[in-house]
Amino acid sequence: MKKELKTLSRLVLYVAAFLLVFGLRATSAKAYTTITQTAQTQNSVTINWNAIGSKDITIKSLYLGYAEDSKTASSNALARQIPIANTNATSYVFNGLKPGTKYEVYLYCDYSRTVRKYNSKTRRYESTIENKTAVLQDSATIKTTPGQVTGLNQLRWYRFIEELDIGWDRQTAADGYEYLFQNHKGKTIDSGITTGTGFSEKIKNYVVYKAQVRSYATINGVTYYGDWSPTAFFFTQPSKGARDAVVGAKISGSKLKVSWKKMDGVSGYNVYVSDKANSGYKKVKSVKANKGSVTVSKYGKKKFKKNKTYYVYVQAYKKVNGQTFTTGVNYITVLKRNSTSYIYSNSDGSYK
C-alpha cells in the first residue's frame, strides 16, 4: 500500500510540475508587450513595443487602433483600423495627428500556438494547435508636441469691478500655458503660468490691452513649447464714461442720437439697435475712432418714436493684421421715454 501511495505521489508531482512549466510557457507565449512613445512632432508620434510571440506561438495578424478617447480607440483597434503587414514589427509611426493632442492607442493580435495536453486515455502528452483572435497586447497614451494656441479671446470685461477674463482653446496634451499680458503700447503688466485655459486681470476701463499665450508639455522628461499665439486685443465696451454701463441715447424728433466716450487705441465703433431685448439687433452705424457720437434716422424702414422702447449698444473694434477684435456684448442700454437704464448680456451674443 505504501509503495502504491509513493508511486501515486510521484505521478501527481510529475503532472503538477509539467503543468506548471507548460502553463508558464503558455502564459508567456502571449508575450504581453509594453508600448512606449519614442519620438514625436506636432503631427506625428512613433511608438515601439517588444517582440510578440515565442517558439510555440505564431502571430497571424497585428493591428492598432487610436482615438482621443479610450473607448473609441479600442473599438477602432478591434475594427482593424491600422493593420500591420509585418507581424514581426515592433514599431509604428502615427502621422496626420493634431498638435498638442493626447491620444489613446490599443495593440491587438491574432495568433496560433502549440499546446501540449495530457490525454488520460493514452496516458501521453499530445500537441494541439490553439487559435486566438483579438488578443489585447497593450494600450498606452501618446502625445503630440504642443501647437500654437488658438481661440485666445475676451470672455468678459467687468466694468464695475474692473476685471477682465481671458480664455483660449484647450490642448489635451498640454501640461500648462505661459501667458504675457501688456497694454496696447507694449508695456508688460503681467506674465505667468497656468494649468487652466484662461486667466483674470485687474484692468482700467478705456485702456486697450493685449496678450499672447503658448502651451507646453513634458514628454519622456523633455519639455516642449508651442509657438506663441497671435496677439489678441482686449478693451471695454464703450459707454458715456469709464464708470458707466449705458451709452448716451436720446430721441429728438424722429431721430436717435447715440454718444459715448472715445477710446485711445481702437479703430472705430459699431452701433447696434433693436426694439426687442434679446433679438433683432441691427448694425445701424459704423464710424472711425475719432467719432464719439452718431445720429440714426431709421431702424430698418421705421422712424424712431419717443413712446417706444429701444435697446442700444456700441462695440469698439480694432483691426490688426487683417483680424478684427471687438468688445463683446456685456451691457445693453435700454432707452424708454428718453430715459436710459441697462441690462446685462453675455459676450457670446446670448442675452439674459
Summary of the structure (lengths in Angstrom):
residues: 352
radius of gyration: 34.5
end to end distance: 94.6
largest distance: 125.1
contacts: 1068
relative contact order: 0.10
helix: 11%
strand: 50%
